[in-house]
């Protein structure tokens, strides 16, 4: 079972025709202009019947993108990153948690080292 954020959707809000290129753009994070140019070039460079079949098939089988799929632009960029490289996204999240943990340790050290009574209370709990 896949998350609704990691599925391919037709992007009807930004569509020129059926929303396939806009959906590919949303899915990959590549600007829609480059996706459309790539589709046209691929079609003209000899992929004519197959690119048309793929386009129509995607338009036929893919679901329409939910209107409120993303909370904001940061949420959209996060999920595009997950789709592009789940391992890199996991590394980034782990790194952020390590940074938060280190900052909390620094705060704890500051308060413990400057507050003898608090340090004694914490030490008594150990």
C-alpha positions in Angstrom: 0.0 0.0 0.0 1.5 3.3 -1.0 1.0 6.7 0.4 -1.3 9.2 -1.4 1.8 11.5 -1.6 3.9 9.0 -3.5 1.4 8.1 -6.3 1.3 9.6 -9.7 -1.6 11.9 -10.3 -2.9 13.9 -13.2 -2.6 17.5 -12.4 -5.7 19.0 -13.8 -5.2 22.4 -12.1 -2.0 23.0 -14.2 -3.0 21.1 -17.2 -2.9 22.2 -20.9 -4.7 19.1 -22.2 -5.2 16.2 -19.9 -2.7 16.9 -17.1 -0.2 14.2 -17.8 2.8 16.5 -18.3 1.8 18.6 -15.3 1.4 15.4 -13.3 4.9 14.2 -14.3 6.2 17.6 -13.4 4.6 17.4 -10.0 5.7 13.9 -9.4 9.4 14.5 -10.3 9.8 18.1 -9.4 11.0 19.1 -12.9 9.5 22.3 -14.3 6.4 21.5 -16.4 7.9 23.5 -19.4 10.8 21.0 -19.6 8.5 18.0 -19.3 6.3 19.3 -22.1 9.3 20.2 -24.3 10.7 16.7 -23.7 7.4 15.1 -24.6 7.2 17.1 -27.9 10.9 16.4 -28.8 10.5 12.7 -28.0 7.4 12.5 -30.2 9.0 14.4 -33.1 12.3 12.4 -32.8 10.6 9.2 -33.8 8.5 8.1 -30.8 5.3 9.2 -32.4 2.8 6.4 -32.0 4.3 5.2 -28.7 4.4 8.6 -26.9 0.8 9.2 -27.9 -0.2 5.8 -26.6 1.7 6.3 -23.4 0.1 9.8 -22.9 -3.4 8.6 -23.6 -2.8 5.5 -21.3 -1.6 7.7 -18.5 -4.5 10.1 -19.0 -6.9 7.1 -18.9 -5.6 5.1 -16.0 -4.2 7.8 -13.6 -6.3 9.4 -10.9 -6.9 13.1 -10.7 -4.7 14.8 -8.1 -6.5 15.7 -4.9 -6.9 19.5 -4.5 -5.4 19.6 -1.0 -2.6 17.0 -1.5 0.1 19.3 -0.1 -0.2 21.7 2.8 2.3 24.2 1.3 5.2 24.5 -1.1 7.6 23.0 1.5 5.4 20.0 1.8 5.3 19.6 -1.9 9.1 19.8 -2.2 9.5 17.3 0.6 7.3 14.7 -1.1 9.0 15.3 -4.4 12.3 14.5 -2.6 10.8 11.4 -1.2 9.8 10.2 -4.6 13.1 11.1 -6.2 15.3 9.5 -3.5 13.8 8.0 -0.4 17.3 7.1 1.0 18.5 10.7 0.7 15.3 12.0 2.3 15.8 9.6 5.2 19.4 10.7 5.6 18.3 14.4 5.7 15.6 13.7 8.3 18.1 11.7 10.5 20.6 14.6 10.1 18.0 17.1 11.2 17.1 15.0 14.3 20.8 14.7 15.2 21.1 18.5 15.0 18.1 18.9 17.2 19.4 16.3 19.7 22.8 18.1 19.8 21.2 21.5 20.4 19.1 20.0 23.2 22.2 18.5 24.7 23.9 21.9 24.6 20.9 23.5 26.3 20.9 20.8 28.9 24.6 21.1 29.5 24.2 24.9 29.9 21.5 24.7 32.5 23.1 21.9 34.4 26.5 23.4 34.5 25.2 26.8 35.6 22.7 25.6 38.1 24.3 23.7 40.9 20.9 22.9 42.6 19.5 21.5 39.3 22.6 19.5 38.7 22.4 18.0 42.2 18.7 17.1 41.6 19.5 15.4 38.3 22.4 13.6 39.8 20.2 12.3 42.7 17.8 10.8 40.1 20.5 8.7 38.6 
